[in-house]
Amino acid sequence: MSMKKDIAPPVTRTGRIFSLPGMRKREIFAQPIMGKRGFFYLLVTRTGELIALLIMLITSGCGTEPGAIPGMSGFEHLKPLTFTAEPAPEWTALMERTSGWFGADGIFSIPLDGVEGFQGAGKRTLFIFSDTYIGEVRDSVPQPGNIMVNNSVALLEGTKPDKDSITFDYNRDNNGNPVSYFVPDNENSREGEYFWLGDGFVNRAKRNAFYIF
């Protein structure tokens, strides 16, 4: 089904109203937020429902005057972005283990100094994982008795994939059995609930407060 946008007159200095024929009739408000390298458009309905996040980068030669808020027509000036990827066997090897922590999904890395990148002396990076297997592996085969917990962590000292610089961790119960590192524990939590972890960051503007989503 093809859809066209009918642009109504701006309702504020920075927003426009869009109508999407073919969908349940509703007004969609595009609110641009200025960033260091471009504009981020939040598309929401009048009731506050988030529809999408559109990103428009300001590039040289796009005809946008300094300080101006571009309209949707500015998208025609964007050039296609090209991405490449290649294997990093040294980082893969960092996660290949045969005893204790030996595999997990949902990997995210969080620099504990709050700065993305490899620069900086004494760099420390926290890796957080969701479902994690703990046990023994022989000839690439997990052995009977392995246990799955719902999340775990690892701490990398420095910026190089050195096995001697990374430590994997999870919790244990009173009987010494592996359990998740993060467990719901408040007045609203219920028995059997668990966390699957998302990304996170250290907020340097809030005394290095640590957030995980």
Secondary structure, 3 states (H helix, E strand, C coil): CCCCCEECCCCCCCCEEEECCCCCCCEEEEEEEECCCEEEEEEEECCCCEEEEEEEECCCCCCCCCCCCCCHHHHHHCCCCCCCCCCCHHHHHHCCCCEEEEEECCCEEEECCCCCCCCCCCCEEEEEECCEEEEEEECCEECCCCEEECCEEEEEECCCCCHHHEEEECEECCCCCEECCCCCCCCCCCCCCCCCCCCEEEEHHHCCEEEEC
